[in-house]
Amino acid sequence: MLGNKTLNPHFFEYPSLYYYFMAVVYGIYFIVGFVLGVYKSASEFAVLFVKNPTGIYVVSRVIESLFGVGVVYLTFLIGKKVFNKKVGYLSAFFVAITPNLIDNCHKIKGDMAMLFLSLLFFYFLIRYYYEEKERYLLLSGIILGLSVSTKYLAVGMSVLLPVVCYFVDRR
């Protein structure tokens, strides 16, 4: 997208939010390299990327890993909120050592971003269930939209919204 100077990603197998987010990250990476004198123009940056894309891959993997750390932390918060601190720590530990999660932290596909946003949606939905503050319901809806905009797979989480609202109204 940055090379074509357009916001059109030119393919739509996945929603575009993650691509836009990573375009911002790569733009910041370019600006930092430009300011530090690593390259003097966008074309020089493109040539460097073709010759040695290591920097882009490292930045992308760091972002995915940060989302992975966020997933572990949100797992802790959810376990603590629903049960207790001990369950939160135990849940976060098991999520942190899950081979699939570790493997996805190495891939630049947006899966960890979707999982992070889905858990953030779930966390705010749980807060709405326990505290009945409408701002948590609003936040959970917005974050669900962002999650689905990252990967379509997150749309399954939308079933939880009416279920939780039903049970909150029945109290």
Secondary structure, DSSP 8 states (H G I E B T S, - for coil): -TTTTSS--S--SS-SHHHHHHHHHHHHHHHHHHHTTS-SSHHHHHHHHHH-THHHHHHHHHHHHHHHHHHHHHHHHHHHHHT-HHHHHHHHHHHHT-HHHHHHTTS-SSHHHHHHHHHHHHHHHHHHHHH--HHHHHHHHHHHHHHHHH-GGGGGGGGHHHHHHHHHHT-
